[in-house]
Amino acid sequence: MEVVLMQGLLLFLPFAALLLYQYSATVQYFCKMAFFNCWLAAMATFLSPYAALRGRTVENMKILRSAILPLKHCFGIKIRVLGSEHLNFKEPYVMVCNHQASLDLMCMVEIMPDRCVPIAKKELMYMGTVGLACWLSGIIFINRQKRGDAIDVITQTARTMRHENLRVWIFPEGTRNQDKSMLPFKRGAFHLAVQAQVPIIPVVISPYGNFFSSKDKKFIPGTCTIRILPRIETQGLSPKNVPDLTETVRMAMVDAFSEMSSNTCGNQQSKQPALQCSVGANALEGTGSPRHEEDVTGISN
């Protein structure tokens, strides 16, 4: 009798789990996030040996990108891209993007060009096979706790960008933010662009609120829009221009984000927001933009 009851219980558990998943948004959220993280860990473990044969190189980023791309289909996330023509040039540049959640990875790989690597917090390097895969892919690690080390990394990266035709992706807010606006930008990305004398390409991801929220434990199918804004030149700019350059880029991204926020039901307009594509040194000086405390580490948590 006890054996029969045990067998019945074992048969009932999968059915109960299925019911919970079907009718509980919270259970769906945790299951999907677990799958998301397990997928990343499994792909890193599976692909790292192959990447190791090629050594540490930015070309391995293509392997990581191909491993992450299928995730949007698993979760029923549709991604629209506006302004992709702004990436159609071969020179190095710095890409700056708003940072909302770990789901940003799916948006990042959707538009990430060749020879592009993110700058990430150094702690990521110690996360087992995921850290190993990131290191093998040429991801640039920075110690946010030591400002001197961060400055050294930025200086070295500026030289590397020119010599190796490298593109760099940075989240200038420095941490995840699901608010209705953007946090103040840290200046590391802009110091990097000015030192390397390369353009900045702002990227704005629309709010996830209609299908994803870590606060409300919601994760359902939905549509996300990525808007790539016109590039902003840094030729002729110097470190003294960095604060105003930072605010110029941030305001352009905030305007685009606000417009996209008002169209979260999928009716986003394709019209690009007005943006001055070339910011001269004279224009930046004396603009009276607000100053925030210097911090070169625009790295995500």
ABEGO torsion letter per residue (X at the ends): XAAAAAAAAAAAAAAAAAAAAAABAAAAAAAAAAAAAAAAAAAAAAAAAAAAAAEBBAAAAAAAAAAAAAAAAAAGBBBBBBGAAAABBABBBBBBBBBABAAAAAAAAAABBBGBBBBBBAAAAABEAAAAAAAAAGBBBBBAABAAAAAAAAAAAAAAAAAAGBBBBBBAAGBBBABABBBBBBAAAAAAAAAAGBBBBBBBBBBAAAABBAAAGBBBBBBBBBBBBBBBBABGBBAAAAAAAAAAAAAAAAAAAAAAAAAAAGABBABBBBBBABBBAAAABGAGBBBBBBBABBBBX
